[in-house]
Amino acid sequence: MTSVVWADIARDVIIVQGDNAQTFLHSQLANDIASLAVGASIHSLLLEPTGHVAAIVRVVRHEDTVFTLDVEAGFADAVIVRLQRFVLRAKVTMRNSDWVVRAFRGTDAAGHVGDGPGRAAPYWGSPDEIDVVGDLSLLPIIGEETEPERMDYVRADARWPQLGVDVLVGDIPGTTGILSVAVSFTKGCYPGQELVERMDSRGTLAPVVVRALAREGLGVGARVMENDQSVGTVTSIGARVALARIARTSTVGEPLV
């Protein structure tokens, strides 16, 4: 018997395809898409030319010229509008699809689900967590179905921020706490790169940073106090961990990674 549970989680799935899909996405996203193999996934920031966050996306390469971007529910249209501003003559199309993200969590979840199309690593890439992105009729069922809300608790416990909750559109990239996995500092140019590189080279912190705290006694919306001063607000909670937006002048909390 497996201890794996699964649920379909609230994610929008954008299908991006065409002869230039890979080079186009590489030119627009903050991470290295040029080296992404078929069957692999990678997290990335999508930035405005000013360097501010437009979205946190996950890229899955399904076929040589077919990719998906999945993003928090409700953000797909804005992502498409942002990307289409730079399509120009590239041979690439994109559309908001009815594909689904099915999340599997539990001991060796990735091993139980096995290989196949649409496999995507959530969070930081633990073998106990795997998502499958694809047509609902083709998604596997492994283990016991659970409530999508339970998956959100797992997300917070994994210290992964949610767009529109922990990280807001318009934030400075450093706010996200995920630059180590969502940004490449060795790839070529992309919109917003200048701000990312400048803050990294100077060691500058964003005005607000998402950090992890012990969950005990905290709920969403709770004020985070330090020396009798409010220094932040709790935005997500898990079973053990709370995520909060904390002022850079505070020492409260831990980095997400």
Secondary structure, DSSP 8 states (H G I E B T S, - for coil): ----EEEEE-EEEEEEESTTHHHHHHHHBSS--TT--TT-EEEEEEE-TTS-EEEEEEEEEEETTEEEEEEETT-HHHHHHHHHTT-TT-S-EEEE---EEEEEESTTHHHHH-S-TTEE--TT--TTEEEEEE-GGG----SEE--HHHHHHHHHHTT---BTTTB-TT--GGGGS-HHHH--SSS---TTHHHHHHHHHHT---SEEEEEEE-TT--TT-EEEETTEEEEEEEEE-SSEEEEEEETT---SB---
